[in-house]
Amino acid sequence: IVLRAGRLRESDRAVAQFAPAHYNLANTLESHTLLEEAIAEYQQAIQCDSNYYEPHNNLGGVLQAQGKVKEAQASYRQALALNPNAAQTHSNLLFCLNYTDDLPADNPQPASTCRDRQGKQTTTSNFYA
């Protein structure tokens, strides 16, 4: 992988069919906020190995960050279908389920607001603290 002008490129075409390499590249792209490129690499990792649950989980995170809540939830659910014991993915899905774009117009709540275990309203930034 070579970093040039803020863009990451594959340096070896042999990587094309290697799911972990696509997954690692996607993680690197995501860390550089190149989200569209990260999505493409997570999807490539999934295409290479559809039973590899980690790309499904991380793809959900990128989609959620882009506000694509329904797609993110589907990605988290696919990850859980592959690895039902993945605690972090359960947490990610639960967190994502707090977001919706079909709130009632008469009682809208900001997507960044949810309730803690005692029912007290809190922001998502401190919900898991």
C-alpha positions in Angstrom: 0.0 0.0 0.0 1.4 3.4 -1.0 0.1 6.7 0.4 0.3 9.5 -2.2 -1.5 12.8 -2.2 -3.9 11.6 0.5 -5.0 8.5 -1.6 -4.1 4.9 -0.9 -3.6 2.5 -3.8 -3.0 -1.3 -4.0 0.6 -1.9 -5.0 0.1 -5.5 -6.0 -2.7 -6.9 -8.2 -2.3 -10.3 -6.5 -4.1 -8.8 -3.5 -7.3 -8.6 -5.5 -8.5 -12.0 -4.4 -7.2 -11.9 -0.8 -10.0 -10.8 1.6 -7.9 -9.9 4.6 -5.8 -7.6 2.4 -8.9 -5.8 1.2 -10.2 -5.6 4.8 -6.9 -4.1 6.1 -6.8 -1.7 3.2 -10.4 -0.7 4.0 -9.4 -0.1 7.6 -6.6 2.2 6.5 -8.8 4.1 4.1 -11.4 4.6 6.8 -8.8 5.9 9.2 -7.9 8.5 6.6 -11.6 9.4 6.2 -11.7 8.1 2.6 -15.1 6.5 3.3 -16.3 5.8 -0.2 -13.0 4.0 -1.0 -13.2 2.1 2.4 -16.8 1.0 1.5 -15.5 -0.4 -1.9 -12.7 -2.3 -0.2 -15.0 -3.7 2.6 -17.3 -4.9 -0.2 -14.4 -6.4 -2.1 -13.4 -8.3 1.0 -16.9 -9.6 1.4 -17.0 -10.6 -2.3 -13.8 -12.5 -1.8 -15.0 -14.3 1.3 -18.7 -13.8 2.2 -18.1 -15.7 5.5 -15.6 -13.1 6.8 -17.7 -11.3 9.4 -15.4 -8.4 10.2 -15.8 -6.6 6.9 -19.6 -6.7 7.4 -19.2 -5.2 10.9 -16.9 -2.4 9.8 -18.9 -1.7 6.6 -21.9 -1.1 9.0 -19.8 1.5 10.9 -18.9 3.4 7.7 -22.5 3.3 6.4 -23.7 4.5 9.8 -21.2 7.4 9.8 -22.6 8.4 6.4 -26.2 8.4 7.8 -27.2 5.2 5.8 -28.8 3.7 8.9 -30.9 1.0 7.3 -27.9 -0.2 5.2 -25.7 -0.2 8.3 -28.3 -2.2 10.3 -28.4 -4.8 7.5 -24.6 -5.0 7.5 -24.5 -5.5 11.2 -27.2 -8.2 11.0 -25.2 -10.0 8.3 -22.1 -9.9 10.6 -24.2 -11.4 13.4 -25.6 -14.1 11.2 -22.0 -15.1 10.6 -20.7 -14.7 14.2 -23.6 -14.5 16.7 -21.1 -14.2 19.6 -19.5 -11.0 18.3 -20.2 -8.7 21.3 -18.9 -5.6 19.6 -21.3 -6.2 16.6 -24.2 -6.6 19.0 -23.3 -3.3 20.6 -22.9 -1.6 17.2 -26.3 -2.8 16.0 -27.9 -1.7 19.3 -26.3 1.7 19.0 -27.4 1.9 15.3 -31.0 1.0 16.2 -31.2 4.2 18.2 -31.1 6.1 14.9 -34.1 6.5 12.6 -35.1 8.7 9.8 -38.8 8.1 10.3 -39.4 9.8 13.7 -42.9 11.2 14.2 -43.1 14.9 13.2 -45.0 15.9 16.4 -42.3 14.5 18.7 -38.9 14.6 16.9 -35.8 13.7 18.9 -32.3 14.3 17.6 -30.6 11.1 16.4 -27.8 11.8 18.8 -30.1 11.4 21.8 -31.1 8.2 23.5 -31.8 6.9 27.0 -29.5 5.2 29.5 -30.5 2.2 31.6 -32.3 4.3 34.1 -34.4 6.0 31.4 -32.5 9.3 31.7 -32.0 11.1 28.5 -28.3 11.2 27.4 -26.3 12.0 24.3 -24.7 9.1 22.3 -21.3 10.6 23.0 -21.5 9.5 26.7 -24.1 6.7 26.3 -21.4 3.9 26.5 -19.2 5.7 29.0 
